[in-house]
Amino acid sequence: QVQLEESGGTQVEAGGSLRLSCISSGSRFRFDSMAWYRQARGKQRELVATATGNNPTYYADSVKGRFTISRHNTRNTVYLQMDNLQPEDTAVYFCNARGTIYRVGDYDYWGQGTQVTVSS
């Protein structure tokens, strides 16, 4: 069974940095895309960044220039480097993997999430 597990979330002061990691297990294939989402308390879950293949393909405007997504495709691992964190970045961050297997169908996996709290 495929599982994703995030780590690295903690409480930091505004202006600080964190690096989130997402490690997968149980997969027999390389994920088409991996991404980071976040959900702040009382708000809808939003897409933060996406990596397809070896390249970043999307950053939310709110994090562009501050966050960097990267992948290690062989291990189906994805990272999110977060710099100059702001209180508005406080949220639970989720790892996602999705794509399509030829003649099988679509897949969409999620991790449990890791809490990032940024204090003023």
N, C-alpha and C positions, 0 to 999 in steps of 0.2 A: 504494500500500500504506500502510495506517495505521500510524503509529509514534508512540510516546510516549517522551519523554526527560526524565528527572529531572536536577536540578542543585541545588546549594546545600549539599550535605552536606560536613562537615568535622569536625575535632576541636575541641571547646570544653571549657571548664571548667564544672563544676557551677554552676548558677545562671545560665548564659549563655543566649543566644537565637540561633536560626537561622531562616531562612525558606527553605523548599524550594519549588522551582518545577517544574512539569511542563508541557511544551509538546508539543502534538500536531501532526502533519503528515499530509497525505494523506487527511483526512476530508472528506466532502462533506455531512455532516449533524452536527447538534448531539448530543453524547452525552447519553443520559438521565441517567446518574449518573457521577460521578467520585469516586474515593476514594484514600486513602492507606493502605497496609498497611506493616507492618514485620516483619522477621524477625531476631531476635537469634541469635547463634551457639549452636547446640545446642538451639534452641527452634523451635516451630511458628510459621508465619507467622500474624499476627493483624491484624485490621482495626483501624485507628486512628481514621479519620474518614471520613464520607461526605457528599457534597453532591449533592442532587438539585434540578434547576432552579437557582435562585439561593440556595437555603437549605441550611444544614447540617442533616442529618437524623440523624446518629449521631456520638457520641464514645465511645471506650473509657473506662471508669471511670478507668483509670490516667493518662489525659491530660486529662480534663475539667477545665476551668478554667485550663489551661496552654497548650493547643494550639487554634488556630483555623484552620478550613478555609474557603477562599473560591474562587470561580470567576469566570472571565471567559468566559461561554458562547459569545460570538461567535467567539472564537479557540480554544475548547476547551482552555483553560488552567486549571489548578488550582494553588493555593498551599497551603502548610501553614506557618503561623507558629507557632513553637515557643518558648515562654518558660519560664524557670525549669527548664532542662533538668537532668536527673538521670542518674547513671550507668546506671540501669535503662532509660533511653531509648536506650541504645547499640544500634544495629541497622542493617541495610540497609533503607532506606525505598523502597517501590515505589509507583508511580503506576498506577492502574487505571481503565479506562473500560468501562462495560458498559450494555447495554440491549437493546431489541428494535426491529427495523425491521418495520413492518407488511407482511405478506405476503412477507417475506424470511426472517426468523429472528433469533435472538439473536446478540449479539456480545460479546466479552470480550477486551480488549486490555491488555497489560502493558508497562511500561517495564523497563529494565535494572537499575534500582535505584541509589541513592546512599547512601554510607556516612556515618552519623552516629556519632561517638564522643564520649562525655561522660566526662571524667576527674574524679576526686574532688579 
